[in-house]
């Protein structure tokens, strides 16, 4: 009954408060791990909290997960070394083991209130329940915001609206960012399926948020109010951007047009995912196993070492850089050395054709339907239809609406670049053909010949050899130089976390850094530098984990610090 539920909740709440009061009454126990009596007390508190938390989790009427605002590093519930690093040496923190006991009982890591995602514990089974719970919480907050905006009418203030809007979906955005990131760097069939299953619901909420009539009217009212001139340039820009983005999201559409627009958005999201998945799967599906030394003739030692390492990972336990066997793939750290150094022209041609036809009707698919031809055709058609619904000529107008460039200025820049570069390019091509002919090459240079002879020409003309320079540009040395330049230019110090100081990571190769300004933390970032063809998509990119925010600042702090991750695909 409702009464029994209320009594149970009240009883559990009182028990929880009583245990917390015990902990608070003994600050020495919480702050001094060497105090044996205090340590025993805190261990006892932890034991008391554990069954209480389990009970809370099992009660049917308490099954809905609570989504708390994000907290920052000083509320970190990990090791003391980690928390001290996150706060900076100038401001160490104290850990409470009772809090650790509570945190250990969190079922879904996507619902964690910690500042840094639990990349090491998020699994496929967490994605659906976690994202759906956060969508439900965000929808409630959106409804409340829209009610308040309707009541306020034209009296809404920009600062109030922007803060409330940020609170609506921050937890959901951070959790979805975690899932999308893991799908890109640690892809697996179960995780991919879990993300794709819940993606339509996430897109649907995004459309509901961006098409909110109450918010659209509120932002327009702010722009036309007497207070508009009192806003800072940054605030005005944000308001203008919100109005523009709402219009590009179909806020002005009604009836069948709005319904069709939303269908297109859902389909485009799925097609984009399919396109990316097909490219990754097609890249993984192709490989060439080489067993004869003449097949790898010309490859530098580092490339042969990587090929042998790949062979060992695929079952050739005794593979070595000197004796093979070697496995080359379409992953860039494997592909480019073959194109630049391999003397076997047929091998270069084979890899070139495979790379250029990935995920196409001509590509190697290992028996899977990985052809992106139809996917690309659908994307182009739907983008054109969406642009028409928004009153634009074509997709380029939709894309450039939020950019400094226009279609015309972009085309003009490309034409000026073509005009300036064409004659030098022709001259260089002729020089390269003459150089290749001097090395007994006959016939026109084909695409798989150009990188090979260009590298040879560079070595001969400029005495430049990448392999000889490699030892001088190892990752630690490059980072040290980069951070030194950052210090001189921006007066910031970049500090790498030690093994016990970093927050949860998704792979052993990943490093974590703190950016300090004037001796205090200003930001954090992850660096994932190396290629992992079996699970990581190609390319290089940067994305945010969370943005800088005053509205979401933790207790006692003026601002929530930004966190980002930078991903590369370099040779290990």
N, C-alpha and C positions, 0 to 999 in steps of 0.2 A: 504494500500500500504506500501512498505518498507519505503518510505519517511515519511508517517504519523506515522509509528511505531517509526522511529528514532526521530521525533519531540516530540512524546509523552514521550519516554524514557528520552530525554534531559530535557523536562519540569519537569517531576517528579523528576529527579535527582537534578535539581536546587532547587526545593522546599524542598527536603530533606536536601540538604546542607545548605540552608538558616535557616531552623529550628535548625539544629545542631549548626550553628554558634551562634544563640541566646543563646543556652544552654551553649556553651563554654565561651561566653562572661560574664557569671555570675557564676563563680566558687563557690562563697559563697552559691548560691542557690542550687548548686548540692551537696555541702558538709555539709550543716547545715540544718537539718530538722526542727530546731526551728525557723529559719528565715521565718516569715510568708510571706514576700514579695517574697522571693526566692521559697518557697513552692508553692505559687500561680503561679509563673512563670513556674516552672517545671510541674505543673499540666496542665497549658495551652499548654506547649510543647507536653505533652503526648496526649492531646486532638487533637492537630494538626497532630501528627504522626499517630493516630489511623485511620482516614479516608484515609490518604495517603497509609498506609500499606494495607488497604482493597482494595484500587484501584489497587495497584500493584498486589495483589493476583488474581484479577478478569480479568486482561488483558490476553487474550489468548496467546499472544506471550511471556508472562512472567510466564507462568504456570510451566515451568520446575523448580523444586526447586534447590536453590543454596546450594551446599554442601561445607561449610567452614571448614577449619582446626579446630580441637578441641582446645578449650581454657581452661585455668585452673581456679582455684578457685578465683583468684583475679579479674576475669571478671564475677564472679558469679552474676546472676540476681535474687537472692532470697532475703531472709530477711537479715538484717544487722548482726544479731546474727549468722546466719548460715555462712555467708562469713567470719566473724571474726574467727569463730572456724576453718574453713578450712585453713585459712592462719596462724593460730596460734596467740596467744595473743600478740606476739612481733611485729606483722606487721599487724595492722588493716587496713581495706580498706574502701573506700567510695563508696556508691551506687549512681547511677543516675536514678531518676525515669523515665526519658525519655527512657532509655534503657529498663526498666521494661515494659514500654508501648509497645515497639516494640516486646519484647520477648513474651508478652501475646498473640500476634497475630499469633505466629507460629502454623501452622495447624497440622503438623505431628511431634510428639515429637521425633521420630526416627531421624529426620533431625536437631535436636537441636544442637547448637554449644557449649553447656555447657559441662564441663568435666564429670559431673556425670549424668548417664542416668535418664530419667524421668520415673522411674519405676511405679510411681503412676498414670500416665496418658496414658501410652501406651496401646492401645486397639487392638482387632483383626483387625479392619478396617484400622489400620495404617500399618500393617505388609507388605502387598503386595505392595502398592504404595511407601512406604518408602524404602524397600529393592530394588525394581526395579529401583528407582531413583538413589540409591547409586551404584548399579551394573553398570548403564549407565555411571555414573561419573567415576567409577573405570576403566571401559573399555576404556574410552577416555584417561585417564592417562596412561594406559598400552600401547595403540597405540603410544602415544607421546614418551614414554620411549623406545619402540622398534625401533622407527625411529631414535632417538638419538643414540642408541647403534649401529645401522647399520652404521650410519655416522662415529662414533668414531672408529669402528673396534676394533683392538687390543690395542688401546690407552686408553681404559676405565680404570678409577681408582676405586679401591674397595670402598673407602669412598663415592664417588659420586653415585655409583650404589646402595649401601646399603641404602643410604638416599632416593634416588628416589623410590626404591622398597617399602620402608616403607610407603611412601606417597601415593602409588598407591591404597592401599586397607584398610588403617587404619580406615577411617570412616565407610566403609562397615563392616569390622570385628567387630567394636564396636557395631554397630546396630544389627548385627546378633547375637552377644553374648547376647545382651539385650533380644532379642526374645527367644533364646534358654534357657536362664536363667528363664525367666518368664514361659515358657512352663514347666520347671522342678519344679518350686516352687509355681506356681499359675495356674495350668492346668485347662482348660475349653474346651469344644467342639469347640466353635467358634475360640478360639485362636489356638488350635491344628490344625484345618483345615486350618487356614490362613498360618501357618508356613509350613505345608505340601504342600500347593499349590505353594508356591514360592521356596521351597527347591530345586527342579530340576534346576532352574535358578541360584541359588547360587552355587550349585555344579558345574554347567557348567562353570561359571566364574572361580571357583577355579581350574578346569582342564585347562582352557585356560591360566591362570597365571602360573601354575606349569609346563605346557608343552611348555612354550614360548621358541622357538629355539634361539631367539636373546639373551635372558637372559642366557640361558644355555651356549651358545658360549662365552658370555662375562665373565661368572664366570670361565670357563675353561681357557680363555685367561689370566685372572688375576692369576690363579694358575701357569701358565707356563711362566709368565712374569719375567723380571729381578727385578721387585719391590716386588716379593713375599716374599723375605727374609726380607724386611723392614717392613712388616705388623706385627702387634702384634699377639701374640698367639691366643687371642680371635677373631681377625679379620680372621685369617687363619681358625680357627675352623668354623666360620660362613660360609665362602666361601665353605669349604669342605662339610658342612651340606647342603648347598643350592644345590650343585651338586648331592650329594647323594639323597636328597629328590626329585629332578627333575627326576632322573633315576627311583626311586621307583614310581613316578607318571606317568611313561610311556613316557617320553620325547623322548626316542630313538625309540619308536614304529612308524610304518608308515602304511598307507593303511588300510586294513581290520583289522589287529591286533590292531591298535590304536582305530579304531571305536568300536571294541568289548571291549577293555579295558575301554573306556569311558562309554559304556553301563553297564558294570559290576559295575563301580563306582557309577553310578546313582542308580542302583538296590540295591546295598549294603546300600547306604544311606537310601533308603526308607525302606528296610527290618529292618535295625537297629532301625529306628523310630517306625516301627510297633511292633517290639519285646518289646521295652520299653513301648509303649502304652498298649500293651496286659498285661504286668506284672502289671502296675499301675491299669488298669481297673479290672483285676482279683482280685487284693488285695482289691479294693474298693467294689467288688461285694459280698464278703463273710462277714457275721457277725452272731453272735449268741446272741439272746436275752435271758437273764436269769432272772427268776422271783422268784426263791426259795432261801432262805439263804443258804441251804446246797449245792447249786450248786456253790457258791462262797466261800465255807469254805476253809480256809487256805490262801486266797488272802490277802495281806497286805492292810492297809487302803488306801495307795496312789493308788494302783491298782483298788480297789473298787471305789474310788473317780473318777478316770479316766473313768471307765466303766459307772458310773452314768452320768458323763458329756457327754459321747458319746450318752447315751440313751436320755438325754434331747435334744441334737442336732438333734436327729432323731424322735422327737415327744413326748417323755415321759416327759412332762413338770415338773412333780412332782418327778422325780427320785432323790434318795439320795444315798449316799454311804452306809448308814446303812440299808435302807429298799428296795432299788432297785426301779424299775428294772435296770438291768445292761446289757450293750451291749459290747461284746468283739469282736475284729477284728483281722485281720492278720497284722496290723501295728505293728512294733516291740515293742513299749512301751506298747501295749496291749497284744501282743502275749507272750512275754518272761515271764512276771509275772505269767501267767496261767501255762506255762510249768514248772516253778520253784516251784510254791507254791500251785496250786490248788489240793486239795485232791481228787476231782472227776476225776478218771482215764479216764472215757469215754469222758469227756470234753477235757482233754489233748490229747487224741487220735484223737478226731474230729478236733481239731485245727492243730495238727501236720500233719495229712493227707491233710488237706486243704492247708496248707502252702507249703508243698512239691510238691503238684500237681498244683500249680498256673499256669495259662496260659498253660495247657497241655490238652491232650485228656481226662485225668481223672479229671480235675479240675472243680470247680464250676464257671460258666460263666455268670449266670443271664440272659441266653438267647442270649448272644452275642458270635460271633465267635472269641474266644480269644486263641485258641490253637496255641502255638508257635512251635509245633513239625515240621511242614512244613517250617516255617520261619527259624528255626535253620538249617534244612537240606539244604535249599537253600543257606544260608550264608556259610556253610562249602564247598559246591560244588563250589560256585563262588569264594571264597578265593583260593581254589585249582587251579581253572582255571586262576585266575589273577596271581598267583605265576608262573605258567607255562609260561604265556605271558612275564613275566619279567625275565625268565631264572632261576628261583629258583626252588628248589626241592619241597617245600611246603610252606604254609603260615607262618610257624614258622620262616623260613629264612627271609621272608619279614618283619615280626614283629621285629625280633632281629637285623635287619640291622642297626637300629638307636639306639640300646641299647648296654650296655657293655656286656651283657650276650650273649651266643650262645645257640642253642637248646641243644647241647651236655653238656655244663656246667650247664644248668638249670636242665637237667635230672639227672646229677651227683649229684647236690646239693640235689634234692628231694630224691634220693636213700640214700644218707648219712644221711639225716634227718630221713627217714623211719627206717634205720638200728639202729640209735641211740635211737629212741623213741618207737620202737615196744615193746620191753620187758617191759619197765616201764608202757606202756599203758595197756598191758595184766595184769600186777600186779594190777594196779589201778582198772581195770574192775572187777577183782576177789574180791578185797576189797569192792567195791561198792555192788556187788551181796551179799556178806556176810552181809554187813550192812543192805541191804534191807530185807534179810531173817530174820534178827534179829528183824525186824519190822513187821513180819508176812506176808511178801510178798512171794508168791509162783510162781515158774516158772522163765523163763529167763527174764532178763530186756530187754524191747523193747525200741525203740528210744524215745517214749514219757514218759518213766519211768526214763531215765538216768538224765535229768536235775532236776527232782523233788527230787530224792534220793541224787544226788550230792550236791544240796543245803542243804538238811537236814544233810548230813554228814559234810559239812563244818561248819554249825552252831554248831553241837555237838562237833566236834574235835577241832575247833579253836575259839569257842565262837564268831563267826563272823556273824553279821546280818546286811544286807544292809539297811534295813528300819531304824534301830537304828542310823545308820551313816548318813542317808539322810539329817537331819536338819543341819549337820555340813558341808555338801558339796552342798549347794545351788549354783545356777549358779553365782550370784554375788561374793560369797566367792571363788569359784573356779577360776573365772576370775581374781580376785584380787591377788590370789596366783600365777597364771600363769604369770601375767604381772610383778609381783615382781621378779620372776625367770628370765624373759626376760630382766628386768632392770639389774640384776646382771651379766647375761651372755653376753648381747649385748650392754649394756649401752643405751637402748632406753626407752622412756616413752610412754605408751599407754594410750590415753585419750579418754574417751567416750563422744560422743556428747549429749548435752541436747535435750529436746523435740523440741526446736526452732532452733537448730543448725545443725541438720542432713540434708543431701540432701534428695531428694525424696526416700521413702522406699516402698516396695511392700506389707508389712504387719506390723501391730502394734507390733508384737513380735520381729521384726528385729532391731538390734542396729548398730550404725555406730561409727567407731573408727579412731582416727588419731595417727600415730606413729611418735614421735618426736625424733630427734637425735641432741644433742647439742642445744636444744631449738628451733629447726626449723623443720617443717614438712618434713618427709622423705617418707611417704606412708600413704595410707588409706585402711580400709577394712570394709566390712559389715559382720555381724554375724547373721545367721538365725538358732537358736538353736533347735526349737521345732518341733515335728511331727504335720502334718496336713493331715490326711489320705485322705480327700476328694479332695485335689488339689496338693499335694506335693509327688514326688516320694521318695521311700525309700533310705536308705543308707546315707553316708556322703561324701562330696566332697569339693574340693576347685577349683576355676577357676578365671581367671583374667578378670577384666573389661577393663583395658587398661594396657599396659606395660610401663616401664620406657623408656623414649626416649629423646635424645638430638635433633634429627631432628624435633620432634613435640613439642619442648619446646615453651611455650607461650612467647609473647613479654616481654622482661626484665627479663626472668627467664632462668637459665642455662639448665634446664631439665624439662621434664614433669614427674610428680610423678606417680608411679604405684598405681593401685587400684585393690583390689581383693574382692571376697566374699567367705565366708566359711559357708557351709550348713551342719547341723546335723539333726538328728531325735530323739531327746531325749524326755522324758516324760515332759509335761508342769508342 
